[in-house]
Amino acid sequence: MTPNQVKGIITRAGKDTKIILLGDPQQIDKPFLDEKTNGLSYAAKFMKESPYCWQITLSADECERSELAMDAVQRL
């Protein structure tokens, strides 16, 4: 998603709403975004110090992907 899309989702959250953004910032399907300019990275960067947000970052060896998927991530 784009930064505008993630902003649109988060800024419309109602009282007691929980939003979970889950993804791999390196897996980008849009030609005009990259791992630093996509919505997930944008939200992680700007919401980092918020008392309402928690972030968990997994390393590659903690991810539950098939060997094929991990090989493709590294090669493509």
C-alpha positions as CSV (number, residue, x, y, z in Angstrom):
1,M,0.0,0.0,0.0
2,T,1.0,3.6,-0.4
3,P,1.8,6.0,2.4
4,N,-1.5,7.8,1.6
5,Q,-3.5,4.6,1.9
6,V,-2.0,3.6,5.3
7,K,-2.6,7.2,6.5
8,G,-6.2,6.9,5.4
9,I,-6.6,3.7,7.3
10,I,-5.0,4.8,10.6
11,T,-6.5,8.3,10.7
12,R,-10.0,6.8,10.5
13,A,-9.7,4.4,13.4
14,G,-12.5,4.7,15.9
15,K,-12.4,4.4,19.7
16,D,-11.0,1.1,20.9
17,T,-10.0,0.1,17.3
18,K,-6.9,-2.1,16.8
19,I,-5.1,-2.0,13.5
20,I,-2.5,-4.6,12.6
21,L,-0.2,-3.9,9.7
22,L,1.6,-7.0,8.7
23,G,4.0,-7.4,5.9
24,D,7.4,-7.5,4.4
25,P,8.6,-4.0,3.3
26,Q,10.8,-5.6,0.7
27,Q,7.9,-7.3,-1.1
28,I,6.7,-4.5,-3.3
29,D,4.2,-4.9,-6.2
30,K,4.1,-1.3,-7.3
31,P,6.8,0.1,-9.6
32,F,6.7,3.5,-7.9
33,L,7.3,2.2,-4.4
34,D,10.3,0.6,-2.8
35,E,11.2,-0.8,0.6
36,K,11.6,2.7,2.1
37,T,8.7,4.5,0.5
38,N,5.8,2.0,0.9
39,G,3.0,2.4,3.4
40,L,4.3,-0.2,5.9
41,S,7.7,1.5,6.1
42,Y,6.0,4.9,6.3
43,A,3.8,3.9,9.2
44,A,6.7,2.2,11.0
45,K,8.9,5.3,10.7
46,F,6.4,7.9,11.7
47,M,4.4,6.0,14.4
48,K,7.5,4.6,16.1
49,E,7.4,6.9,19.1
50,S,3.6,6.8,19.5
51,P,2.4,5.6,22.9
52,Y,-0.5,3.9,21.0
53,C,1.7,1.7,18.7
54,W,3.8,-1.4,19.2
55,Q,6.2,-2.7,16.5
56,I,7.7,-6.1,16.1
57,T,10.4,-6.7,13.5
58,L,11.4,-10.3,12.6
59,S,14.7,-11.2,11.1
60,A,14.8,-13.4,8.0
61,D,15.6,-16.6,10.0
62,E,12.4,-16.0,12.1
63,C,10.1,-15.8,9.1
64,E,7.8,-18.8,8.3
65,R,8.4,-19.0,4.6
66,S,9.1,-22.0,2.4
67,E,12.6,-22.5,1.1
68,L,11.3,-21.6,-2.3
69,A,9.9,-18.3,-1.1
70,M,13.1,-17.4,0.8
71,D,15.2,-18.3,-2.2
72,A,13.0,-16.1,-4.4
73,V,13.2,-13.1,-2.0
74,Q,17.0,-13.3,-2.2
75,R,17.2,-13.8,-6.0
76,L,14.4,-11.6,-7.4
